[in-house]
Amino acid sequence: MTQGKRVFDIALALLLSAVLLIPGLVIAGLVLALSGRPVLHRSERMRGIDDPFMLWKFRSMRPDPGDGGVTGGDKTDRITPIGRVLRRTRLDELPQLWNVLRGDISFVGPRPPLRRYTEMFPDLYARVLRSRPGITGLATLRFHQREERLLDACATAAETEEVYCRRCVPRKAALDLIYARNRSLCFDLALIAETVTRIRPR
C-alpha cells in the first residue's frame, strides 16, 4: 500500500466514523434489542498468506459455533430479520472502519478471504493479496450479485463450498488482479462512488 493510499484511508475512516457514530450506535441498539448478544461478529480473515486478522461486522446471523465457509442457501434460515436489512444495505460492515484505521484493510481492494481458502489456493491468493484487502473493490462490484445468486441456490454446506471454490474464487481473483494492474487513487474513488450509489434499501 502506498503512503498516499494509507493517508486517504485514515482521513476517510476518521470522517466517516464521526459522521456515522450516531447511526452506528442506533444499529447496535437495534441488533441488541431484536437479536440479543453479541452485537458484533468477528471473523478471522487473511491480509496475506500467513497474516491473519479479525474482521468486525454487526452480527446478522444466529451464532453457530461450528460455522465455517461462505454463506450460501444452506445458511439462509440463520440470517436474522434485521440482519437481512443490514446485509442489503451493507450497514453490517460499518465496524470495519476500525479495521481500516488499524491498517488491516483499505477502503478498496480484494475482499479478505477466510484462512481455509488461502490454504486451498495459496498460489492464487499470494498474487491477489499483494493488494491490501478492502471493504469494496472491483470484484465486489462486478461479481457480488452473481455470487449471491450462485450461492443462494445451494442447499447444503458441501454444495456451497463446491460452487464457491469452482465458480466464484477464480472469477473474483481474476477481477482482483485486474484491479491490481490498474489501481490508482482515481480508480479507487470511482469504485467508492459506485459502491455508495448501490447502497440503497430494497
C-alpha positions, 0 to 999 in steps of 0.5 A: 500500500502506498503512503498516499493510499494509507493517508486517504484511508485514515482521513476517510475512516476518521470522517466517516466514523464521526459522521456515522457514530450516531447511526452506528450506535442506533444499529447496535441498539437495534441488533441488541434489542431484536437479536440479543448478544453479541452485537458484533461478529468477528471473523478471522480473515487473511491480509496475506498468506500467513497474516491473519486478522479479525474482521468486525461486522454487526452480527446478522446471523444466529451464532453457530459455533461450528460455522465455517465457509461462505454463506450460501442457501444452506445458511439462509434460515440463520440470517436474522430479520434485521440482519437481512436489512443490514446485509442489503444495505451493507450497514453490517460492515460499518465496524470495519472502519476500525479495521481500516484505521488499524491498517488491516484493510483499505477502503478498496481492494480484494475482499479478505478471504477466510484462512481455509481458502488461502490454504486451498489456493495459496498460489492464487491468493499470494498474487491477489493479496499483494493488494491490501484487502478492502471493504469494496473493490472491483470484484465486489462490484462486478461479481457480488450479485452473481455470487449471491445468486450462485450461492443462494441456490445451494442447499447444503454446506458441501454444495456451497463450498463446491460452487464457491471454490469452482465458480466464484474464487477464480472469477473474483481473483481474476477481477482482483488482479485486474484491479491490481494492474490498474489501481490508482487513487482515481480508480479507487474513488470511482469504485467508492462512488459506485459502491455508495450509489448501490447502497440503497434499501430494497 
